[in-house]
Amino acid sequence: MHTLGEHLEKLGNINYMIRVDRLHELYAWLSKMATGTGNHIANLGDLFKVYLGSHLKYHMAEHESFRELQALREQVKQNFIKKERYLIERKEKLFKSQDISRWGFEGA
């Protein structure tokens, strides 16, 4: 934004030299606006860095336990899926063999 302000100021100076007063004033105002906006953005960045950064640091520490819990949950889920897949394959294999005595059912 500062560079834009400098270029607008140069355009204003050029218009001043060629005696176009209205454009000179317009570019001067635009230059001030761009420079002011750049300063505002820079100040906001400093405020974010000072206040928001320290605040988010504590949130990162608080969420560490949630990340560990999520990793454990994912591990249990993958283990469950693996065992479920094994049981389905075993059931299909026993069903296709048509040997009821191997099914492990001790009914009447």
N, C-alpha and C positions, 0 to 999 in steps of 0.2 A: 504494500500500500504506500510505503514511503517513496518507492521508485516511481509509482504512478503519480504521486503528488509532485515529484521533481519534474517529470515529463510535462505534466499539466502546467506547472509554473513556467517551464521553458516555452511552451506554446503561448502562454499569456505574454511573456516578454517579447516574443516574435510579433504578436499582434499589437503590442504597444509600440514597437519600432516602426511598424507599417501604418500606424495611426488608426487602428480599428479599436476604439475605446470600449465598445460594448463587449466584444469578444475577449478583450484583455481582462475586463472585470469578471466575466464569466469563468475564464480559465483560472483566475486568481482565487475565486470562491471554490471552484472545483478542487484546486490544489490544496486549499485549507481543509476542505472536507475530507479528502483522501488522507492527508497527513493526520488529521484528528482521528479518523477511523482507525488508521494504523496504530496510533498511540493507544486508543481504547482497546484494541485487540491485544496489544502487547501487555497492557495493564491487566486485562482479564486473564491472560496466560499466567502472569505472576501470581494473581490471586488464586487461580486453580492450583498452581504448584504448591503454594503455601498452605492453603486450607484444605482443599479437597484431597491432595496427596496424602497428608497425614491421616485424614479420616479413612481413606480407603485402605491404608496400611493395616488398620485394626480389623477391617472387614476381611482382608486376606487371611489374617491369623485366625479369625473366627471360623472361616469356611474351610480351614485345613481338615477339621474333623469330618465335615460333610464330604470332602473329596475322598478321605479314607473310607468312609461308610459306603460311598458310591462304588469305589473299587472293590470292596468286599462283596457288595450286592451283585456286581457284575460277575465276579468269580463264582459265587454261588449259583447264579443264573446259568452260566456256561456249564458248570458241573451238572446241574439239573438237566439241561438240554442233552448233554452227552449221555447221561444215564437213561433218560427217556428214549432217546434214539436206540440205545442198546436193547432196551426192553421191547420196543416195537419190532426190531429186527429179530429178536429171539422168539417173540410170539408168532411172527410170520413164519419163521423157520419151523417151529413146532407144529403150526397149523398145516403147513404144506406137507409135512412128513406123515400126517394122518395116523400117527401112533399115539393113541389116547393114554397109554400107560406111561409115557414120558412127560405128560403134561404136569404131573405132580399133584393131581387132584385126587383126594381120598374121600370120595363121596359114597353114598349108599348104593 
